Amino acid sequence: MASDRLVCRECHRVNDPDNETCDACNSSSLTEDWAGYVVIAHPEDSEIATEMQVTEPGAYALKVR
């Protein structure tokens, strides 16, 4: 379930709950305090990806605290 996952405070990428670092940027700043979930398949064609400054496909949190 998505709510059990950790989110990177740096890039907003959703990670598995057992990760100690972000899969995308290798940051160790992960949090359980996040809201909203978006899956970006084609960031080059996505207005949301452009707004979020996302360049890699994947699952991202919309708000990270």
C-alpha positions as CSV (number, residue, x, y, z in Angstrom):
1,M,0.0,0.0,0.0
2,A,1.3,3.5,-0.9
3,S,0.7,4.9,2.6
4,D,3.3,2.5,4.1
5,R,6.0,3.8,1.8
6,L,8.7,6.4,2.5
7,V,9.2,9.5,0.3
8,C,12.4,11.3,-0.4
9,R,12.4,14.9,0.9
10,E,14.7,15.9,-1.9
11,C,13.1,14.6,-5.1
12,H,9.6,13.4,-3.8
13,R,10.2,9.9,-5.2
14,V,8.1,7.2,-3.4
15,N,10.3,4.4,-2.1
16,D,9.8,1.0,-0.5
17,P,9.4,1.1,3.3
18,D,12.6,-0.9,3.9
19,N,14.8,1.5,1.9
20,E,17.4,3.5,3.8
21,T,18.2,5.8,0.8
22,C,16.2,7.1,-2.1
23,D,16.3,4.9,-5.3
24,A,16.4,7.9,-7.5
25,C,18.8,10.4,-5.8
26,N,20.5,8.4,-3.1
27,S,19.4,10.9,-0.4
28,S,19.0,9.4,3.1
29,S,16.3,12.1,3.9
30,L,13.2,9.9,3.8
31,T,9.9,10.5,5.5
32,E,6.5,8.9,6.2
33,D,4.9,12.4,6.3
34,W,3.6,12.9,2.8
35,A,0.3,13.4,0.9
36,G,-0.9,12.9,-2.7
37,Y,0.4,10.3,-5.1
38,V,1.1,10.6,-8.8
39,V,2.6,8.1,-11.2
40,I,4.5,9.7,-14.1
41,A,5.1,7.4,-17.1
42,H,6.3,9.9,-19.7
43,P,7.8,12.9,-17.9
44,E,8.8,14.6,-21.2
45,D,5.1,14.8,-22.2
46,S,3.7,15.6,-18.7
47,E,2.7,19.1,-17.5
48,I,2.7,17.8,-14.0
49,A,6.2,16.4,-14.4
50,T,7.3,19.8,-15.7
51,E,5.8,21.6,-12.8
52,M,7.4,19.2,-10.3
53,Q,10.7,19.2,-12.2
54,V,10.6,15.5,-12.6
55,T,12.7,14.0,-15.4
56,E,12.5,10.2,-14.6
57,P,9.4,8.0,-14.8
58,G,8.1,6.7,-11.4
59,A,5.8,7.3,-8.4
60,Y,6.0,10.7,-6.7
61,A,4.4,12.4,-3.7
62,L,2.7,15.7,-4.3
63,K,3.3,17.1,-0.8
64,V,6.2,16.2,1.5
65,R,6.6,17.5,5.0
